[in-house]
């Protein structure tokens, strides 16, 4: 079997899909994207395709080594995301070739269902009770929310109180038997994060995500020591090497993204590394159906898995949603807030290729917003 063609598709709302075709007619799908830089990742996939075309698709680990290390300059979000999508597609082909789901090829299932959570609020979280009630009615047992919008370098008393009030409202709506995770999104400095974490602790968040920017990871040990809240990070870390300092700092939850951190191959290894530090895996995935399918395959084969993010109804999905490019939505029919184990071969989903090709003709040019403080200086989004 040889790879004969690699294509990419820029599809709304902000995703990039790739399709790998073989001379045996087996096709694999992946989702290589950096949100807001999809066109750049598309170019990177085209460059990497020069190596892959003509190769045996089943030599996944060897290809991963070449794609990530074959260039003198390595790493970074663009290259890692391009590799991630190609890696997903190669695993999809392997599963279809062997007639097994990817999680079977990773050592077999360790659970029969995967807990998932839903997003509430948006980039500027406001009304939460109604949104949370809708997710509870849909069967979800956990939600995640942004803590705040643009935040001053040293949060004011009002900003701190507003964060606490929003999380308290979420806790009231959820009750004690469901969970709320809180995303700081790197919008807080370490000083502000320390102050807000102290106020949030009595509300018992499942975890607080990205308490500081990834480039301030050297400050994580102090934050871990300062709070009983489990801290999580990892959506902007792209390899085991980048996760190691965060894990040694004591984070409780590792959040690699299957479309950014080198795909199924590397995230499976990151999960094992996290396990040696007693940390849980909660893959980041506010993306499309292929990224979610890949995440679930890893979740079913990972003993230290905690919970899975998914984008159904998320505020970014304006022109298409999680189910828009699936021929059959059944794999993402969540039951009581869980995804049942999917035994279909490969990634376990069937992409509607006609819909994907039609969407690519329109494409998208999604960019994240640029925020500013009241004095017109740059603010972290």
Rosetta blueprint (number, residue, H / E / L):
1 X L
2 X L
3 X E
4 X E
5 X E
6 X E
7 X E
8 X E
9 X E
10 X E
11 X E
12 X L
13 X L
14 X L
15 X E
16 X E
17 X E
18 X E
19 X E
20 X E
21 X E
22 X E
23 X L
24 X L
25 X L
26 X L
27 X E
28 X E
29 X E
30 X E
31 X L
32 X L
33 X L
34 X L
35 X L
36 X L
37 X L
38 X H
39 X H
40 X H
41 X H
42 X H
43 X H
44 X H
45 X H
46 X H
47 X H
48 X H
49 X H
50 X H
51 X H
52 X H
53 X L
54 X L
55 X L
56 X L
57 X L
58 X L
59 X L
60 X H
61 X H
62 X H
63 X H
64 X H
65 X H
66 X H
67 X H
68 X H
69 X H
70 X L
71 X L
72 X L
73 X L
74 X L
75 X L
76 X L
77 X H
78 X H
79 X H
80 X H
81 X H
82 X H
83 X H
84 X H
85 X H
86 X H
87 X H
88 X H
89 X H
90 X H
91 X H
92 X H
93 X H
94 X H
95 X H
96 X H
97 X H
98 X H
99 X L
100 X L
101 X E
102 X H
103 X H
104 X H
105 X H
106 X L
107 X L
108 X L
109 X L
110 X L
111 X L
112 X L
113 X E
114 X E
115 X E
116 X E
117 X E
118 X E
119 X E
120 X L
121 X L
122 X L
123 X L
124 X L
125 X L
126 X L
127 X L
128 X L
129 X H
130 X H
131 X H
132 X H
133 X H
134 X H
135 X H
136 X H
137 X H
138 X L
139 X L
140 X L
141 X L
142 X E
143 X E
144 X E
145 X E
146 X E
147 X L
148 X L
149 X L
150 X L
151 X L
152 X L
153 X L
154 X L
155 X L
156 X L
157 X H
158 X H
159 X H
160 X H
161 X H
162 X H
163 X H
164 X H
165 X H
166 X H
167 X H
168 X H
169 X H
170 X H
171 X H
172 X H
173 X H
174 X H
175 X L
176 X L
177 X L
178 X L
179 X E
180 X E
181 X E
182 X E
183 X E
184 X L
185 X L
186 X L
187 X L
188 X L
189 X L
190 X H
191 X H
192 X H
193 X H
194 X H
195 X H
196 X H
197 X H
198 X H
199 X H
200 X H
201 X H
202 X H
203 X H
204 X L
205 X L
206 X L
207 X L
208 X E
209 X E
210 X L
211 X L
212 X L
213 X L
214 X H
215 X H
216 X H
217 X H
218 X H
219 X H
220 X H
221 X H
222 X H
223 X H
224 X H
225 X H
226 X H
227 X L
228 X L
229 X L
230 X L
231 X E
232 X E
233 X E
234 X L
235 X L
236 X L
237 X L
238 X L
239 X L
240 X H
241 X H
242 X H
243 X H
244 X H
245 X H
246 X H
247 X H
248 X H
249 X H
250 X L
251 X L
252 X L
253 X E
254 X E
255 X L
256 X L
257 X E
258 X L
259 X L
260 X L
261 X L
262 X L
263 X H
264 X H
265 X H
266 X H
267 X H
268 X H
269 X H
270 X H
271 X H
272 X H
273 X H
274 X H
275 X H
276 X L
277 X L
278 X L
279 X L
280 X E
281 X E
282 X L
283 X L
284 X E
285 X L
286 X L
287 X L
288 X L
289 X H
290 X H
291 X H
292 X H
293 X H
294 X H
295 X H
296 X H
297 X H
298 X H
299 X H
300 X H
301 X L
302 X L
303 X L
304 X L
305 X E
306 X L
307 X L
308 X E
309 X E
310 X L
311 X L
312 X L
313 X L
314 X L
315 X L
316 X L
317 X L
318 X L
319 X L
320 X L
321 X L
322 X L
323 X L
324 X L
325 X L
326 X E
327 X L
328 X L
329 X H
330 X H
331 X H
332 X H
333 X L
334 X L
335 X E
336 X L
337 X L
338 X E
339 X E
340 X E
341 X L
342 X L
343 X L
344 X L
345 X L
346 X E
347 X L
348 X L
349 X L
350 X L
351 X E
352 X L
353 X H
354 X H
355 X H
356 X H
357 X H
358 X H
359 X H
360 X H
361 X H
362 X H
363 X L
364 X L
365 X L
366 X L
367 X L
368 X L
369 X L
370 X L
371 X E
372 X E
373 X L
374 X L
375 X L
376 X L
377 X L
378 X E
379 X E
380 X L
381 X L
